[in-house]
Amino acid sequence: MIKKLTTIICVATATLVMSCSKNEDKNDNTQQLYWEMEGQRFTAQGGKAFDNGNSISVFVTPHQSDCSSKEYSFENYLNVEIPKNSKTEGYNVVFGRKGSIPMNALNSKIRYEHNGEQITIWVEAKTILGHKAEGKYTVPYCK
């Protein structure tokens, strides 16, 4: 009887743990990048990446933008600095809005692929104020 009860408890516990566990590795996410900021939801529609000394700057916008666009003219954006030749684990994702103080999401999960012509990033970020970003997007690499 005790053996049966122990087996039932073990199976129930294992089932509960598996059903309640959180999948921490969402960076294989294939949905289009979106972010939520101050109650508004934005979907990536444009952006650009460029060399910035020791890092590559990536800007993503909810409107059409490309290499000819100026970063300071972006109304809303996400920004990530990807250090060159570094195995950084936690990245800083900046949630920006023209006329507002940018909000940082420290230790965000970023994965990226760079082929010299474009950069694809996978983002999972959340700020202490609840701004969040998740998904994948490709921007041109501007020279």
C-alpha positions as CSV (number, residue, x, y, z in Angstrom):
1,M,0.0,0.0,0.0
2,I,2.8,2.4,0.9
3,K,4.7,1.5,-2.2
4,K,1.6,2.3,-4.4
5,L,1.0,5.6,-2.6
6,T,4.6,6.6,-3.0
7,T,4.5,5.8,-6.7
8,I,1.3,7.8,-7.1
9,I,2.8,10.8,-5.3
10,C,6.0,10.7,-7.4
11,V,4.0,10.5,-10.6
12,A,1.7,13.4,-9.5
13,T,4.7,15.5,-8.4
14,A,6.6,14.9,-11.7
15,T,3.5,15.8,-13.7
16,L,3.0,19.0,-11.7
17,V,6.6,20.0,-12.1
18,M,6.6,19.4,-15.9
19,S,3.3,21.2,-16.4
20,C,4.3,24.3,-14.3
21,S,7.9,24.6,-15.6
22,K,8.7,27.6,-17.8
23,N,10.5,27.2,-21.1
24,E,13.4,29.6,-20.6
25,D,14.8,29.2,-24.1
26,K,12.5,31.2,-26.3
27,N,15.2,32.6,-28.5
28,D,14.3,30.2,-31.2
29,N,11.1,32.2,-31.5
30,T,10.1,32.7,-35.1
31,Q,7.3,35.2,-34.6
32,Q,7.8,38.7,-35.9
33,L,9.4,41.0,-33.3
34,Y,7.0,43.1,-31.3
35,W,7.3,45.2,-28.2
36,E,5.0,46.7,-25.6
37,M,5.7,50.1,-24.1
38,E,3.5,52.3,-22.0
39,G,0.4,50.3,-22.9
40,Q,1.0,50.4,-26.7
41,R,2.1,47.4,-28.8
42,F,4.5,47.9,-31.7
43,T,5.4,45.4,-34.5
44,A,8.8,45.6,-36.2
45,Q,8.4,47.1,-39.7
46,G,11.9,48.6,-40.4
47,G,15.3,49.4,-38.9
48,K,19.0,49.2,-39.6
49,A,22.3,48.0,-38.2
50,F,25.7,49.7,-38.4
51,D,29.2,49.5,-37.1
52,N,29.7,51.5,-34.0
53,G,33.3,51.0,-33.0
54,N,33.5,48.0,-30.7
55,S,29.9,47.0,-31.3
56,I,27.2,46.8,-33.9
57,S,24.2,49.0,-33.2
58,V,20.8,47.5,-34.2
59,F,17.7,49.8,-34.3
60,V,14.2,48.4,-35.0
61,T,11.2,50.6,-35.7
62,P,7.5,50.0,-36.0
63,H,7.5,52.0,-39.3
64,Q,9.4,51.7,-42.6
65,S,13.0,52.7,-42.1
66,D,16.3,51.6,-43.6
67,C,19.9,52.7,-44.0
68,S,18.9,56.1,-45.2
69,S,16.9,56.8,-42.1
70,K,18.4,58.8,-39.2
71,E,18.1,57.3,-35.7
72,Y,17.3,60.6,-34.0
73,S,14.1,60.8,-36.2
74,F,12.7,57.5,-35.0
75,E,9.4,58.1,-33.0
76,N,9.5,54.6,-31.3
77,Y,12.3,52.1,-31.5
78,L,14.2,49.2,-29.9
79,N,18.0,49.4,-29.8
80,V,20.6,46.7,-29.0
81,E,24.4,47.1,-29.0
82,I,26.1,43.8,-29.9
83,P,29.7,43.8,-28.8
84,K,32.2,42.5,-31.4
85,N,34.3,39.5,-30.5
86,S,32.5,39.0,-27.3
87,K,30.6,36.1,-25.8
88,T,28.2,38.3,-23.9
89,E,25.3,36.5,-22.2
90,G,23.1,39.3,-21.1
91,Y,22.4,42.2,-23.4
92,N,20.8,45.7,-22.8
93,V,17.7,46.3,-24.9
94,V,16.7,50.0,-25.0
95,F,13.0,50.8,-25.4
96,G,13.0,54.3,-26.9
97,R,10.3,56.9,-27.7
98,K,11.0,60.4,-29.1
99,G,10.7,63.0,-26.3
100,S,10.9,60.3,-23.5
101,I,13.7,58.9,-21.4
102,P,14.8,55.5,-22.9
103,M,14.1,52.5,-20.7
104,N,16.7,49.7,-20.4
105,A,16.0,46.0,-20.2
106,L,19.2,44.7,-18.7
107,N,20.3,41.1,-19.1
108,S,18.0,40.5,-22.0
109,K,18.3,37.4,-24.1
110,I,19.5,38.1,-27.7
111,R,20.6,35.8,-30.4
112,Y,21.8,37.1,-33.7
113,E,23.1,36.1,-37.1
114,H,25.2,38.5,-39.2
115,N,26.2,37.8,-42.9
116,G,27.7,41.2,-43.8
117,E,24.5,42.3,-45.6
118,Q,21.9,42.0,-42.9
119,I,21.5,41.1,-39.2
120,T,18.7,38.9,-37.9
121,I,18.0,39.2,-34.1
122,W,15.9,37.2,-31.8
123,V,14.9,39.2,-28.7
124,E,13.5,38.3,-25.3
125,A,13.5,41.4,-23.0
126,K,11.5,42.8,-20.1
127,T,12.0,46.0,-18.1
128,I,11.2,46.5,-14.4
129,L,8.2,48.7,-15.5
130,G,6.8,45.9,-17.6
131,H,7.9,47.0,-21.1
132,K,8.6,43.8,-23.1
133,A,9.9,42.6,-26.4
134,E,9.9,39.2,-28.0
135,G,10.4,37.8,-31.5
136,K,12.6,37.8,-34.5
137,Y,13.4,40.5,-37.1
138,T,16.0,41.1,-39.9
139,V,17.4,44.6,-40.6
140,P,20.0,45.7,-43.3
141,Y,23.6,46.1,-42.3
142,C,24.5,49.6,-43.4
143,K,28.0,50.4,-44.5
